[in-house]
Structures are given as C-alpha cells and as structure tokens.
Amino acid sequence: MRENDLIQVLWVENDPLVTNSYPGEAEMCGDLQLTVFPCWEEAEVALESDYDRWQAIILDAKCQYKKSDADKADRFLMNVITRIGKIAARKDRTIPWYVLSGQGEDDIRDLIPDINEWDDSWVKLTNRRFYSKNAKVKYGNEERYERQLLFERIRTQVNHYNEELQIENDLYPDVFTALDKLGLAADVGFHLMPLLVPIHFKGTTNADYNRRYMDLRKALEYLFRHMVKMGILPKIVVNKKEKDSVNLTWCSLFLGGKRPLNLEELAGGEKAFWKDIERLTDVPILPKQLSKWLKEAIFQTGGAAHTSEEEKEVTMNLEKYLQHVGGSTYMLRCLTMGLCDLILWYEDFVTSHPDEEMNAVNFWKFRRSKF
C-alpha cells in the first residue's frame, strides 16, 4: 500500500554516505521516496509483503545478497535480478529495476542482462545498462549527473510507461513475444497497445476508445503485408498507387477459403481481375473461428476508417449502433481480443511455414501466363 503521493522506490544500498544524501535529491528531482535496505535479504521481505506499494527498484551493483555476505557484484546482481523476475511473474506485475553503481564499467557490464527493455533509450544514449553515481553525461545541451537523470527517468516511466510495461510483460506476454518473433512489434504492436491499455487501466473515455477502430485496421494491414512478404498472399493485395493500401476484404476471403470477389485494378499499374488468382489449397488457411472474426473486424473497421461515398452507409451504421448501446466500447474490446488470437495463430503458422518461396508455390498462382 502506497504511503503518500511520492513514487515508492525500493532501494538496495549499504553505503551510509550515499543513503544519507540521495533520498532528498531523489525527492527533489523525481518526486521519489527512496526506502533503503542494506541487503537483498531484507529488501526481498519488504517486496514480497507489500508488492503493490513499490513502483521502481534501484540496485547498487556492489552490495550484499545476504546480510552475512561480502560486497560482490557478481553474486549480488545476477541473483537479485533473477529473483525480481521470478517474483514479478508470480505477482503478475513487472516493477522496473535500475542499477545505480559506483563500480567501473568493465566490472559490471556483463553482469546486467538485457531484459530491462523499459530503459532501452538509456542504453541507446550511453551504450550501457546502468547509471553511475558520480559521473556526468551529455544530455541535451548540458551535462547532468547520471543519478539525477535516473530519478527523473523513473518518474517519467512510472507516470507514462508502467501501464504499457504491464500490458507487454504481465498481461499479454505471449502476444508480444509472438510479435517480436515475427518482427512486427514496432508495427502491429504500436497499434495494438492503445487498444489494450484502456481495457485494463482508467483514463480513456468511451468516445476516445471508439475512435481507435483505425488502430485495429492498421494492425491488420501490417499483418497482411507480412503475409505478402512470407509468400502467403500475392503482392497485388498491396496497392502501390494508393499509399500501399491493402485490400483487406480480398485477403479475408482468400485466407478463409472462399472465392475472392471479382475486383479490378491491381497494384503497380497493371490491369487484371482478382479472379485470375487461383487458390492452390482446398483447405482454408485461417481456422473457421478466426475467419468469421476477421470478416466482422474488417466490416466494423471499414465503417470507422473510411469516408468515401460508397462507405458512408457503413459509417452511419456504426454511428447508429453506438447510439443504441450508449457508446459502449465492448464491441471494439471484443475485436481486440480476436486480434490477439490472430497474432498467436499467425506466429504458429509462420513457424510451420517458414519458406516464403514454397508458400508462394503452395498457396496460390496466377492463371494467365502474362503473370
């Protein structure tokens, strides 16, 4: 249970000169309340007994794992970081941890695993995964003490990024792991996150959330582009003339095992009919459950995303629907859960069909020789 409005930080440090001076600085720089523990043995008891209280953890590199231990960075860091991960998995919430050290860089660089992705921007700036107690670093147009930057960064990350950390690491780790394996975390994950955060955290109005149908559509577009890359879909589904737009309806029909509509205008300036693409497998690529979900998702997002004359009727249907359900967000939330299943299915499918050339041979062909 949090004791006040200050950000609660569990701090493992046994140097009295440091523990006497840093708490005031941390409160001034980052609105942090540092609660010090001289060894991990004592800190872990506090962490386990009141896990919800803590919003960040700071570790000295050279400290004691147990009260009777000597100060050794190799024993301390490797064991503590492992313990933090195990506790987080059991508690279903990741607490961001940071290393603040007076050690030399060569002494601890290899002791800190690259699993603290919440602080990747610091790694890009300094090429290391720890902060120095006394060194300064060029930050913007000035030099700043690294410990002060750490305090400020914790405040920023707690206030703005902790929700996303929990979504990615605790609530939907399988989905984001699948996106990482596919190389789609930056594209699909970028549009999935604003759909998931409001489901679990307050602060988004229903009206704002219902504007995010576009994120669902964009996520589908990136998935289909990846299917083109993997040879599962033909390249013509991406229209180069229209800002690389993707014909979602055709993709849905093709993946679901139905005969695609007779739509004109191929990408790249060539003219042809979609009927000239022949499916080479009688078995639908998508499972029936996902095929039905995908059809509905494309219909719903089409109404929210398009403003052309021919789609105004769909747009009005969505607006009318929302009026009758009090502007609820349940439909979009439901579609978002389906997107998570689609991602999991697709990662499994690509694992079983990793050869893009063989996919293009096995799933489709052009009927006419000119193609």
C-alpha positions as CSV (number, residue, x, y, z in Angstrom):
1,M,0.0,0.0,0.0
2,R,1.4,3.4,-1.0
3,E,2.1,5.7,1.8
4,N,1.9,9.1,0.0
5,D,1.9,10.8,-3.4
6,L,5.6,10.2,-3.8
7,I,6.7,7.4,-6.1
8,Q,7.7,4.5,-3.9
9,V,11.2,3.1,-4.7
10,L,12.8,0.1,-3.1
11,W,16.5,0.8,-2.9
12,V,19.2,-1.7,-2.0
13,E,22.3,0.2,-0.9
14,N,24.7,-0.2,2.1
15,D,26.9,2.9,1.8
16,P,25.8,5.3,4.6
17,L,27.3,8.3,2.8
18,V,25.0,7.6,-0.2
19,T,21.9,6.6,1.8
20,N,22.1,9.8,3.8
21,S,22.3,12.2,0.8
22,Y,20.4,10.6,-2.1
23,P,16.8,10.5,-0.7
24,G,16.5,14.2,-0.6
25,E,17.9,14.6,-4.0
26,A,15.6,11.9,-5.4
27,E,12.5,13.6,-3.9
28,M,13.6,17.0,-5.4
29,C,14.5,15.6,-8.9
30,G,11.8,13.0,-9.4
31,D,9.2,13.0,-6.6
32,L,10.7,9.7,-5.4
33,Q,10.7,8.3,-1.9
34,L,13.7,6.0,-1.6
35,T,13.3,3.4,1.1
36,V,16.7,1.8,1.7
37,F,17.6,-1.8,2.5
38,P,21.3,-2.7,3.2
39,C,21.0,-6.2,1.6
40,W,18.7,-8.1,-0.7
41,E,17.7,-10.5,2.0
42,E,15.9,-7.7,3.8
43,A,14.6,-6.0,0.6
44,E,13.0,-9.1,-0.6
45,V,10.9,-9.5,2.5
46,A,9.6,-5.9,2.0
47,L,9.0,-6.6,-1.7
48,E,7.1,-9.8,-1.0
49,S,5.0,-8.5,1.9
50,D,3.7,-5.3,0.2
51,Y,4.3,-5.8,-3.5
52,D,1.7,-3.2,-4.6
53,R,3.5,-0.4,-2.8
54,W,6.6,-0.5,-4.9
55,Q,6.8,1.3,-8.3
56,A,10.5,1.0,-9.0
57,I,13.6,-0.7,-7.7
58,I,17.2,0.7,-7.6
59,L,20.1,-1.7,-7.1
60,D,23.6,-0.8,-6.1
61,A,25.9,-3.0,-8.2
62,K,28.3,-4.0,-5.4
63,C,26.1,-4.9,-2.4
64,Q,25.2,-7.8,-0.1
65,Y,22.8,-10.5,-1.2
66,K,22.5,-11.8,2.3
67,K,23.4,-9.8,5.4
68,S,26.4,-12.1,6.1
69,D,27.8,-11.8,2.6
70,A,30.6,-9.8,1.4
71,D,30.0,-7.0,-1.2
72,K,30.3,-8.8,-4.5
73,A,28.7,-7.5,-7.7
74,D,28.7,-10.9,-9.5
75,R,26.8,-12.7,-6.7
76,F,24.5,-9.8,-5.9
77,L,23.4,-8.6,-9.4
78,M,22.9,-11.9,-11.1
79,N,20.9,-13.4,-8.2
80,V,18.9,-10.3,-7.4
81,I,17.8,-9.7,-11.0
82,T,16.7,-13.3,-11.3
83,R,14.7,-13.1,-8.1
84,I,13.0,-9.9,-9.2
85,G,11.9,-11.6,-12.4
86,K,10.5,-14.6,-10.6
87,I,8.6,-12.5,-8.1
88,A,7.1,-10.4,-10.9
89,A,5.9,-13.5,-12.7
90,R,4.2,-14.7,-9.6
91,K,2.7,-11.4,-8.8
92,D,1.6,-10.7,-12.4
93,R,3.2,-7.3,-12.5
94,T,6.7,-6.1,-13.6
95,I,8.4,-3.5,-11.4
96,P,11.1,-1.6,-13.4
97,W,14.5,-2.1,-11.9
98,Y,17.7,0.0,-12.4
99,V,21.3,-0.3,-11.5
100,L,23.0,2.7,-9.9
101,S,26.6,2.0,-9.4
102,G,30.0,3.4,-8.3
103,Q,31.7,0.5,-10.0
104,G,33.8,0.8,-13.1
105,E,32.1,0.0,-16.4
106,D,34.2,-3.1,-17.2
107,D,33.4,-4.6,-13.8
108,I,29.7,-4.9,-14.2
109,R,28.8,-4.5,-17.9
110,D,28.4,-8.3,-18.4
111,L,26.5,-8.8,-15.2
112,I,23.4,-7.0,-16.2
113,P,21.1,-8.9,-18.6
114,D,19.4,-7.1,-21.5
115,I,15.9,-7.7,-20.2
116,N,15.2,-4.2,-18.9
117,E,13.6,-3.0,-22.2
118,W,11.8,-0.2,-20.4
119,D,15.2,1.6,-20.2
120,D,16.3,1.0,-23.8
121,S,16.5,4.7,-24.5
122,W,19.2,5.0,-21.9
123,V,21.2,2.1,-23.5
124,K,21.0,3.9,-26.8
125,L,22.3,7.1,-25.2
126,T,25.2,5.6,-23.2
127,N,25.7,2.0,-24.6
128,R,25.3,0.5,-21.1
129,R,22.5,-0.7,-18.8
130,F,23.5,1.1,-15.6
131,Y,23.8,4.6,-14.2
132,S,26.9,6.0,-12.5
133,K,26.6,7.6,-9.1
134,N,29.1,10.3,-9.7
135,A,29.6,10.6,-13.4
136,K,28.0,13.2,-15.7
137,V,26.7,12.6,-19.2
138,K,25.8,14.9,-22.1
139,Y,22.0,15.3,-22.0
140,G,20.5,17.8,-24.4
141,N,22.6,20.9,-24.2
142,E,24.0,20.3,-20.8
143,E,25.9,17.9,-18.7
144,R,23.9,16.2,-15.9
145,Y,24.7,13.8,-13.1
146,E,23.5,10.4,-14.2
147,R,21.9,9.7,-10.8
148,Q,19.7,12.8,-11.2
149,L,18.7,11.7,-14.7
150,L,17.8,8.3,-13.2
151,F,15.5,9.9,-10.7
152,E,13.8,11.9,-13.4
153,R,13.5,9.0,-15.7
154,I,11.9,6.8,-13.1
155,R,9.3,9.5,-12.5
156,T,8.6,9.7,-16.3
157,Q,8.5,5.9,-16.8
158,V,6.3,5.3,-13.8
159,N,3.8,8.0,-14.8
160,H,3.7,7.2,-18.5
161,Y,5.1,3.8,-19.3
162,N,4.2,1.4,-16.5
163,E,0.9,0.6,-17.9
164,E,2.4,-0.4,-21.2
165,L,5.0,-2.5,-19.4
166,Q,2.3,-4.4,-17.6
167,I,0.4,-5.0,-20.9
168,E,3.5,-6.3,-22.6
169,N,5.2,-8.2,-19.8
170,D,2.4,-9.3,-17.5
171,L,-1.0,-9.4,-19.2
172,Y,-0.2,-10.3,-22.8
173,P,3.4,-11.7,-22.8
174,D,2.6,-14.4,-25.3
175,V,1.1,-12.0,-27.8
176,F,4.0,-9.5,-27.7
177,T,6.5,-12.4,-27.7
178,A,4.8,-13.6,-30.9
179,L,5.1,-10.1,-32.4
180,D,8.8,-10.0,-31.5
181,K,9.4,-13.3,-33.2
182,L,7.6,-12.1,-36.3
183,G,9.4,-8.8,-36.3
184,L,6.1,-6.9,-36.0
185,A,6.4,-5.4,-32.6
186,A,7.1,-1.9,-33.9
187,D,4.2,-2.0,-36.4
188,V,1.4,-4.2,-35.2
189,G,2.4,-3.8,-31.5
190,F,2.3,0.0,-31.9
191,H,-1.4,-0.2,-32.9
192,L,-2.3,-3.0,-30.6
193,M,-1.1,-1.2,-27.4
194,P,-3.7,1.7,-27.5
195,L,-6.4,-0.9,-27.9
196,L,-5.3,-3.0,-24.9
197,V,-4.3,-0.3,-22.3
198,P,-7.8,1.1,-21.9
199,I,-9.2,-2.3,-21.3
200,H,-7.2,-2.6,-18.1
201,F,-6.5,1.0,-17.0
202,K,-8.6,4.0,-16.4
203,G,-8.2,7.4,-18.2
204,T,-9.7,6.8,-21.6
205,T,-13.2,7.9,-22.4
206,N,-15.6,5.6,-24.4
207,A,-15.7,8.1,-27.2
208,D,-11.9,8.3,-27.5
209,Y,-11.6,4.5,-27.4
210,N,-14.2,4.0,-30.1
211,R,-12.1,6.3,-32.3
212,R,-9.4,3.5,-32.2
213,Y,-11.1,1.2,-34.7
214,M,-8.4,2.7,-37.1
215,D,-5.7,1.1,-34.9
216,L,-7.3,-2.3,-35.4
217,R,-7.4,-1.8,-39.2
218,K,-3.8,-0.7,-39.3
219,A,-2.7,-3.7,-37.3
220,L,-4.5,-6.0,-39.9
221,E,-2.8,-4.2,-42.8
222,Y,0.6,-4.8,-41.3
223,L,-0.2,-8.4,-40.7
224,F,-1.3,-8.8,-44.3
225,R,1.8,-7.1,-45.6
226,H,3.8,-9.5,-43.7
227,M,1.8,-12.4,-45.3
228,V,2.8,-11.0,-48.7
229,K,6.4,-11.0,-47.6
230,M,6.1,-14.6,-46.5
231,G,4.5,-15.6,-49.8
232,I,1.2,-16.5,-48.3
233,L,-0.6,-13.7,-50.2
234,P,0.2,-12.3,-53.6
235,K,1.8,-8.9,-53.9
236,I,-1.1,-7.4,-55.7
237,V,-3.1,-7.1,-52.5
238,V,-0.9,-4.0,-51.7
239,N,-1.9,-1.1,-54.0
240,K,1.2,1.0,-54.6
241,K,-0.9,3.7,-56.3
242,E,-2.9,4.3,-53.1
243,K,-0.2,4.7,-50.5
244,D,0.4,0.9,-50.1
245,S,-3.2,0.3,-49.1
246,V,-4.2,-3.3,-48.6
247,N,-7.4,-4.9,-49.9
248,L,-8.5,-6.3,-46.6
249,T,-11.7,-7.8,-47.9
250,W,-10.0,-9.9,-50.6
251,C,-7.3,-11.1,-48.1
252,S,-10.1,-12.1,-45.7
253,L,-11.9,-14.1,-48.4
254,F,-8.7,-15.7,-49.7
255,L,-7.5,-16.8,-46.2
256,G,-11.0,-18.0,-45.3
257,G,-11.1,-20.4,-48.2
258,K,-13.8,-18.5,-50.2
259,R,-13.6,-17.4,-53.8
260,P,-12.5,-13.7,-53.7
261,L,-14.7,-11.1,-55.3
262,N,-14.1,-10.1,-58.9
263,L,-12.3,-6.8,-58.0
264,E,-10.4,-4.8,-60.5
265,E,-7.3,-2.7,-60.5
266,L,-4.1,-4.4,-59.4
267,A,-1.2,-2.7,-57.7
268,G,1.8,-1.4,-59.7
269,G,-0.3,0.0,-62.5
270,E,-1.3,-3.3,-64.1
271,K,-4.9,-4.2,-65.0
272,A,-6.4,-7.6,-64.3
273,F,-9.1,-9.3,-62.4
274,W,-8.7,-10.9,-59.0
275,K,-10.4,-14.0,-60.4
276,D,-7.1,-14.6,-62.2
277,I,-5.5,-15.6,-58.9
278,E,-6.2,-19.3,-58.2
279,R,-6.0,-20.7,-54.7
280,L,-4.0,-23.9,-54.6
281,T,-5.3,-25.3,-51.4
282,D,-8.8,-26.5,-50.8
283,V,-8.3,-26.2,-47.0
284,P,-8.9,-22.7,-45.6
285,I,-5.7,-21.2,-44.3
286,L,-7.4,-19.5,-41.4
287,P,-9.3,-21.5,-38.8
288,K,-13.1,-21.1,-39.1
289,Q,-13.3,-19.1,-35.8
290,L,-10.7,-16.6,-37.0
291,S,-12.2,-16.4,-40.5
292,K,-15.5,-15.3,-39.1
293,W,-13.9,-12.9,-36.7
294,L,-11.8,-11.4,-39.5
295,K,-14.8,-10.8,-41.7
296,E,-16.6,-8.9,-38.9
297,A,-13.4,-7.0,-37.9
298,I,-12.9,-5.7,-41.5
299,F,-16.6,-4.7,-41.7
300,Q,-16.5,-2.8,-38.4
301,T,-13.2,-1.1,-39.1
302,G,-14.3,-0.1,-42.6
303,G,-17.1,1.8,-41.1
304,A,-14.8,3.7,-38.7
305,A,-11.9,4.3,-41.0
306,H,-13.3,5.3,-44.4
307,T,-15.0,8.5,-45.6
308,S,-15.6,7.7,-49.2
309,E,-19.1,8.0,-50.7
310,E,-19.6,4.3,-51.1
311,E,-18.7,3.5,-47.5
312,K,-20.8,6.3,-45.8
313,E,-23.6,3.8,-45.3
314,V,-21.3,1.6,-43.2
315,T,-20.0,4.6,-41.3
316,M,-23.6,5.6,-40.5
317,N,-24.4,2.1,-39.4
318,L,-21.6,2.1,-36.9
319,E,-22.6,5.5,-35.5
320,K,-26.2,4.3,-35.2
321,Y,-25.1,1.2,-33.5
322,L,-23.1,3.1,-30.9
323,Q,-26.1,5.3,-30.2
324,H,-28.2,2.2,-29.3
325,V,-25.6,0.8,-26.9
326,G,-24.8,4.0,-25.1
327,G,-21.5,4.5,-26.9
328,S,-20.1,1.3,-25.2
329,T,-16.6,0.0,-26.1
330,Y,-17.5,-3.7,-25.7
331,M,-17.5,-4.4,-29.5
332,L,-14.1,-2.9,-30.1
333,R,-12.7,-4.7,-27.0
334,C,-14.1,-8.0,-28.3
335,L,-12.5,-7.4,-31.7
336,T,-9.2,-6.6,-30.0
337,M,-9.2,-9.9,-28.2
338,G,-9.7,-11.6,-31.5
339,L,-6.7,-9.7,-32.9
340,C,-4.6,-11.2,-30.1
341,D,-5.7,-14.7,-31.1
342,L,-4.9,-13.9,-34.8
343,I,-1.4,-12.9,-33.8
344,L,-0.8,-16.1,-31.9
345,W,-2.2,-18.2,-34.7
346,Y,-0.1,-16.4,-37.3
347,E,3.1,-16.8,-35.3
348,D,2.4,-20.5,-35.1
349,F,1.6,-20.7,-38.8
350,V,4.8,-19.0,-39.9
351,T,6.8,-21.3,-37.6
352,S,5.2,-24.2,-39.6
353,H,5.6,-22.5,-43.0
354,P,8.9,-20.5,-42.8
355,D,9.8,-20.7,-46.5
356,E,8.3,-17.8,-48.4
357,E,9.1,-19.3,-51.9
358,M,7.4,-22.6,-51.0
359,N,4.4,-20.7,-49.6
360,A,4.0,-18.8,-52.9
361,V,4.2,-22.1,-54.8
362,N,1.8,-24.0,-52.5
363,F,-1.0,-21.4,-51.7
364,W,-1.7,-19.5,-55.0
365,K,-0.8,-18.9,-58.6
366,F,-1.9,-16.6,-61.5
367,R,-4.0,-18.4,-64.1
368,R,-2.8,-16.3,-67.0
369,S,0.7,-16.7,-68.5
370,K,1.4,-13.0,-68.6
371,F,1.7,-13.0,-64.8
